[in-house]
Amino acid sequence: MNRARYNRFKDKMFKGVGVAATLVGLVVLAIFLGFIVYMGSERLSWEFIMSLPSRFAERSGIYTAWIGTVWVLVLTTLISFPLGVGAGLYLEEYGKKSRLSTFLEINIANLAGVPSVIYGLLGLEVFVRIMKLGNSILAGALTLSLLILPVIIVSTREAIRAVPSSIRDASVALGASKWQTIWNQILPACIGGILTGVILAISRAVGETAPLIVIGALAYVPFAPQSPLDEFTVLPIQIFNWVTRPQHEFVINAAAAIIVLLLITFVMNGIAVYLRNRWQKKVNW
């Protein structure tokens, strides 16, 4: 009886600690966001969003930076989504269990924890030097795709594993082929989990700076990119450049740029969540 009481007390204590830690984290996050909004709101305007960068803080804008960010994120999504989902699908449904497959699974899981600057060095050697893409948007998107591919592959495999085996058995019993079962039954049932992993991966990519700096992304670009082979900068690099300036006005510009970066992240995540929920409703219907 005393042992049962002790276990209940321990469970309540750990639950209380978890709730308290969550509340503290939310308060700290709210204070941080409030401070950023307070500082950056005075500078945030349409002129700031559509102006080119300048050495004068009051004239400087983020037009080239947010255009570059959108370019990189769209290309990264287009590259990593089909490759990551396809790799996860193959490993889970078609790959045979062997020492090689076990080795690949372990390494894919480990790659998700590799520091991002390592991917920048890999992208510098492969995409910039060997493929001769230079410090272009395409090189940056390919580098970030390598960064988030392990996350997408692992989340895809976990989502597929969560589908009940009875769905596969019923589909096969009705005469469907393996691919028909995957396309018509497995993928619709697990698309919500897959898109959740993609959302988390893209959210990681949007704030990355180190890999893009390594491959040669510029801190100052006086023109907006027009194609995937153009030079570029992104909002995180622009923010880093401004916060290192001694003038306080550039710090205010950085706060305003952070607000825009958060808005871009929320919009892209909102679109992904909307598509996921719409697909899920369609499947449930």
Secondary structure in CASP SS format (residue, H / E / C, confidence):
PFRMAT SS
TARGET T0000
AUTHOR 0000-0000-0000
METHOD secondary structure of the structure
MODEL  1
M C 1.00
N H 1.00
R H 1.00
A H 1.00
R H 1.00
Y H 1.00
N H 1.00
R H 1.00
F H 1.00
K H 1.00
D H 1.00
K H 1.00
M H 1.00
F H 1.00
K H 1.00
G H 1.00
V H 1.00
G H 1.00
V H 1.00
A H 1.00
A H 1.00
T H 1.00
L H 1.00
V H 1.00
G H 1.00
L H 1.00
V H 1.00
V H 1.00
L H 1.00
A H 1.00
I H 1.00
F H 1.00
L H 1.00
G H 1.00
F H 1.00
I H 1.00
V H 1.00
Y H 1.00
M H 1.00
G H 1.00
S C 1.00
E C 1.00
R C 1.00
L C 1.00
S C 1.00
W H 1.00
E H 1.00
F H 1.00
I H 1.00
M H 1.00
S C 1.00
L C 1.00
P C 1.00
S C 1.00
R C 1.00
F C 1.00
A C 1.00
E C 1.00
R C 1.00
S C 1.00
G C 1.00
I C 1.00
Y H 1.00
T H 1.00
A H 1.00
W H 1.00
I H 1.00
G H 1.00
T H 1.00
V H 1.00
W H 1.00
V H 1.00
L H 1.00
V H 1.00
L H 1.00
T H 1.00
T H 1.00
L H 1.00
I H 1.00
S H 1.00
F H 1.00
P H 1.00
L H 1.00
G H 1.00
V H 1.00
G H 1.00
A H 1.00
G H 1.00
L H 1.00
Y H 1.00
L H 1.00
E H 1.00
E H 1.00
Y H 1.00
G C 1.00
K C 1.00
K C 1.00
S C 1.00
R H 1.00
L H 1.00
S H 1.00
T H 1.00
F H 1.00
L H 1.00
E H 1.00
I H 1.00
N H 1.00
I H 1.00
A H 1.00
N H 1.00
L H 1.00
A C 1.00
G C 1.00
V C 1.00
P C 1.00
S H 1.00
V H 1.00
I H 1.00
Y H 1.00
G H 1.00
L H 1.00
L H 1.00
G H 1.00
L H 1.00
E H 1.00
V H 1.00
F H 1.00
V H 1.00
R H 1.00
I H 1.00
M C 1.00
K C 1.00
L C 1.00
G C 1.00
N C 1.00
S E 1.00
I H 1.00
L H 1.00
A H 1.00
G H 1.00
A H 1.00
L H 1.00
T H 1.00
L H 1.00
S H 1.00
L H 1.00
L H 1.00
I H 1.00
L H 1.00
P H 1.00
V H 1.00
I H 1.00
I H 1.00
V H 1.00
S H 1.00
T H 1.00
R H 1.00
E H 1.00
A H 1.00
I H 1.00
R H 1.00
A C 1.00
V C 1.00
P C 1.00
S H 1.00
S H 1.00
I H 1.00
R H 1.00
D H 1.00
A H 1.00
S H 1.00
V H 1.00
A H 1.00
L C 1.00
G C 1.00
A C 1.00
S C 1.00
K H 1.00
W H 1.00
Q H 1.00
T H 1.00
I H 1.00
W H 1.00
N H 1.00
Q H 1.00
I H 1.00
L H 1.00
P H 1.00
A H 1.00
C H 1.00
I H 1.00
G H 1.00
G H 1.00
I H 1.00
L H 1.00
T H 1.00
G H 1.00
V H 1.00
I H 1.00
L H 1.00
A H 1.00
I H 1.00
S H 1.00
R H 1.00
A H 1.00
V H 1.00
G C 1.00
E C 1.00
T C 1.00
A H 1.00
P H 1.00
L H 1.00
I H 1.00
V H 1.00
I C 1.00
G C 1.00
A C 1.00
L C 1.00
A C 1.00
Y C 1.00
V C 1.00
P C 1.00
F C 1.00
A C 1.00
P C 1.00
Q C 1.00
S C 1.00
P C 1.00
L C 1.00
D C 1.00
E E 1.00
F C 1.00
T C 1.00
V C 1.00
L H 1.00
P H 1.00
I H 1.00
Q H 1.00
I H 1.00
F H 1.00
N H 1.00
W H 1.00
V H 1.00
T C 1.00
R C 1.00
P C 1.00
Q C 1.00
H H 1.00
E H 1.00
F H 1.00
V H 1.00
I H 1.00
N H 1.00
A H 1.00
A H 1.00
A H 1.00
A H 1.00
I H 1.00
I H 1.00
V H 1.00
L H 1.00
L H 1.00
L H 1.00
I H 1.00
T H 1.00
F H 1.00
V H 1.00
M H 1.00
N H 1.00
G H 1.00
I H 1.00
A H 1.00
V H 1.00
Y H 1.00
L H 1.00
R H 1.00
N H 1.00
R H 1.00
W H 1.00
Q H 1.00
K H 1.00
K H 1.00
V H 1.00
N H 1.00
W C 1.00
END
